Amino acid sequence: MKFSFKKLFSRHQEDQETQKNRVILVTFAEPKHVVSEQFRTVRTNIEFAGAALDKCQVVMFTSSAMSEGKSTVSANVAVTWAQAGKKVLLIDADLRRPTVHATFRKLNLEGVTTVLTGKAKPEEVVEHTFVNNLSVISSGAVPPNPSELLNSKRMGDLLDWARQNFDIIVLDAPPVLAVSDVQVLVPKTDGVVVVANIGKTLKGDLRRTVEVLKLAKAKILGSVERVKAKHGDKGYGYGYGYGYQSQK
């Protein structure tokens, strides 16, 4: 039996990249953990905030900049909705730095970009996960024109299909200040949740994020504040906050 060291090295690089992009699903691994309870509280508060809207079926999670925790929050909140008996679809709308495929151990050969380029239908790329009631559509191949694809009629058609087949659709979207992808997605969503990493997210960036979302006429449901746990504890704490809509 022969082995290709080049292939093995490439596979090792791929595994390292997958591991790096994977987020921790504490809500699945340790549903009784205090952080899991915090995510359930976030879910409940989003539902309360969404009750004031005509509908709150498509919820987009974003942040000001990269590595502030929006993928961790969106994936874990999606799990809590599935655990509550909702039929949930998590869509990786971050076509530049996708994570959903790594988190849920998918190959990412097909996904959002496959649908948006007309090469497949949504029902052909949606995948079940190891979490009951939770399906995902990964990003697919990283395209050269993410904003144009996300602003296309096919993206609207994809979400229309999702609305007809799922109770809740969670969008893991790119950071607001990095690219224009979020602004073009806003009209297609019902509400937006902003994730902030306390101690890392700059107040000025957060203020500009809210201003950009307001200009796009986004319905901001609130914010999730990601706080580093105290010394001796593991992980992060998560709290749900209101008030960014009225911030000047």
Buried (B, 14 or more C-beta within 10 A) or exposed (E): EEEEEEEEEEEEEEEEEBEEBBBBBBBBEEBEBEBBBBBBBBBEBBBBBBEEEEEBBBBBBBBBBBEBBBBBBBBBBBBBBBBBEBBBBBBBBBBBBBBBBBBBEBEBEBBBBBBBBEEBEBEEBBBEBEBEBBBBBBBBBEBEEBBEBBBBEBBEBBBEBBBEBBBBBBBBBBBBBBBBBBBBBBEBBBBBBBBBBEEBBEEEBBBBBBEBBEEBEBBBBBBBBBBEEEEEEEBBBBBBEEEBBEEE
